[in-house]
Amino acid sequence: MLTIVLNNIYLSYMKTNLLNKRFKYTYSNATFILIAINVIIFIITNVLWPKGIYYLSMIPSFVINGYVYQLFTYMFVHADFTHILFNMIALFIFGQALEKRLGTREFLLYYLLVGTLSGIFSFFSYFFAKQDAVLLGASGSVYGILLLFAVFFPFAKVYVFGILPIRAPLLIILFFFIELFSQFSGANTGVAHLTHLAGLFFGYIYCLIRMKINPLEVWRRTL
């Protein structure tokens, strides 16, 4: 049923319109700038001003009291060194390849929009269940980046743990089911699996509407 709905969205936007108007290609190393911003904010919130993590992360009770900007800033805040390390490694490897392929403007639009929409989705998800939840990290955007990488580089192999080679589309499918299982297994790990799923979902929708590409069709033809 969901596949039918997504395909209908795709077909509705096959004709060129404002949503599909592409930017003029430019390349400005925005990936490194994003990484630098994340590192700077990490140093500020973990060393210089620890309380800042509560003002920049997304906390539902804060958002409803006027801190709406948190729906955007949460994606630049990280809990600890391991958290930021893995997110920035993924952003460096996959983000750089995508930025060169798409151009800086399209890449930034995708990264920031997917991250913001994932934050908004997470806000409404936690609003009724856990208003004191603290959502932080670039994972929503990074999962979106991974999905888009698998769309534009479907034959690329990603070495899991540096050892096991797996095709990028298969890795995305594997991630999807791992996150889905983790979200509904009831395990309280403190990981925002729902935000990861949102990143994949909004990345998929972006491909359908903005780029007029159906990721499932690309993967079906290449796997």
PESUL-V652940 format. One record per residue. N is the residue number from 1. PHI is phi in radians with two decimals (NA if undefined). Layout:
N_PHI ; N_PHI
This chain:
1_NA ; 2_-1.11 ; 3_-1.08 ; 4_-1.11 ; 5_-1.10 ; 6_-1.13 ; 7_-1.15 ; 8_-1.12 ; 9_-1.08 ; 10_-1.06 ; 11_-1.18 ; 12_-1.16 ; 13_-1.99 ; 14_-1.11 ; 15_-1.32 ; 16_-1.14 ; 17_-2.57 ; 18_-1.04 ; 19_-1.15 ; 20_-1.74 ; 21_-1.16 ; 22_-1.52 ; 23_-1.35 ; 24_-1.16 ; 25_-1.17 ; 26_-2.47 ; 27_-2.36 ; 28_-2.28 ; 29_0.98 ; 30_-1.14 ; 31_-1.01 ; 32_-1.20 ; 33_-1.16 ; 34_-1.07 ; 35_-1.09 ; 36_-1.09 ; 37_-1.09 ; 38_-1.08 ; 39_-1.16 ; 40_-1.07 ; 41_-1.17 ; 42_-1.09 ; 43_-1.13 ; 44_-1.10 ; 45_-1.43 ; 46_-1.91 ; 47_-2.20 ; 48_-1.46 ; 49_-2.57 ; 50_-0.97 ; 51_-1.15 ; 52_-1.07 ; 53_-1.09 ; 54_-1.40 ; 55_-1.57 ; 56_-1.79 ; 57_-1.25 ; 58_-1.72 ; 59_-2.08 ; 60_-0.87 ; 61_-1.14 ; 62_-1.29 ; 63_-1.06 ; 64_-1.26 ; 65_-1.81 ; 66_1.95 ; 67_-1.51 ; 68_-1.12 ; 69_-1.05 ; 70_-1.09 ; 71_-1.11 ; 72_-1.84 ; 73_-1.27 ; 74_-0.98 ; 75_-1.30 ; 76_-1.86 ; 77_-1.95 ; 78_-2.33 ; 79_-1.33 ; 80_-2.65 ; 81_-1.11 ; 82_-1.08 ; 83_-1.03 ; 84_-1.28 ; 85_-1.04 ; 86_-1.21 ; 87_-1.13 ; 88_-1.29 ; 89_-1.11 ; 90_-1.11 ; 91_-1.13 ; 92_-1.12 ; 93_-1.23 ; 94_-1.54 ; 95_-1.16 ; 96_-1.11 ; 97_-1.12 ; 98_-1.22 ; 99_-1.08 ; 100_-1.14 ; 101_-1.34 ; 102_-1.59 ; 103_1.72 ; 104_-1.11 ; 105_-1.13 ; 106_-1.14 ; 107_-1.08 ; 108_-1.13 ; 109_-1.02 ; 110_-1.09 ; 111_-1.04 ; 112_-1.27 ; 113_-1.20 ; 114_-1.08 ; 115_-1.12 ; 116_-1.18 ; 117_-1.10 ; 118_-1.14 ; 119_-1.15 ; 120_-1.11 ; 121_-1.06 ; 122_-1.15 ; 123_-1.02 ; 124_-1.19 ; 125_-1.23 ; 126_-1.55 ; 127_-0.99 ; 128_-1.56 ; 129_-1.77 ; 130_-2.66 ; 131_-1.22 ; 132_-1.64 ; 133_-1.10 ; 134_-2.00 ; 135_-1.78 ; 136_-2.67 ; 137_2.04 ; 138_-1.57 ; 139_-1.05 ; 140_-1.04 ; 141_-1.15 ; 142_-1.14 ; 143_-1.12 ; 144_-1.09 ; 145_-1.10 ; 146_-1.07 ; 147_-1.09 ; 148_-1.16 ; 149_-1.05 ; 150_-1.16 ; 151_-1.33 ; 152_-1.52 ; 153_-2.29 ; 154_-1.17 ; 155_-1.67 ; 156_-1.17 ; 157_-1.85 ; 158_-1.88 ; 159_-1.58 ; 160_-1.22 ; 161_1.04 ; 162_1.30 ; 163_-2.20 ; 164_-1.54 ; 165_-1.38 ; 166_-2.51 ; 167_-1.07 ; 168_-0.96 ; 169_-1.07 ; 170_-1.13 ; 171_-1.12 ; 172_-1.12 ; 173_-1.08 ; 174_-1.11 ; 175_-1.02 ; 176_-1.01 ; 177_-1.26 ; 178_-1.13 ; 179_-1.16 ; 180_-1.11 ; 181_-1.12 ; 182_-1.10 ; 183_-1.15 ; 184_-1.80 ; 185_-1.40 ; 186_1.53 ; 187_-1.27 ; 188_-1.66 ; 189_-1.68 ; 190_1.46 ; 191_-1.61 ; 192_-1.47 ; 193_-1.08 ; 194_-1.12 ; 195_-1.21 ; 196_-1.10 ; 197_-1.10 ; 198_-1.12 ; 199_-1.06 ; 200_-1.15 ; 201_-1.12 ; 202_-1.23 ; 203_-1.11 ; 204_-1.11 ; 205_-1.10 ; 206_-1.05 ; 207_-1.06 ; 208_-1.13 ; 209_-1.49 ; 210_-1.36 ; 211_-1.72 ; 212_0.98 ; 213_-2.16 ; 214_-1.73 ; 215_-0.94 ; 216_-1.10 ; 217_-1.20 ; 218_-1.05 ; 219_-1.22 ; 220_-1.08 ; 221_-1.37 ; 222_-1.87 ; 223_-1.51
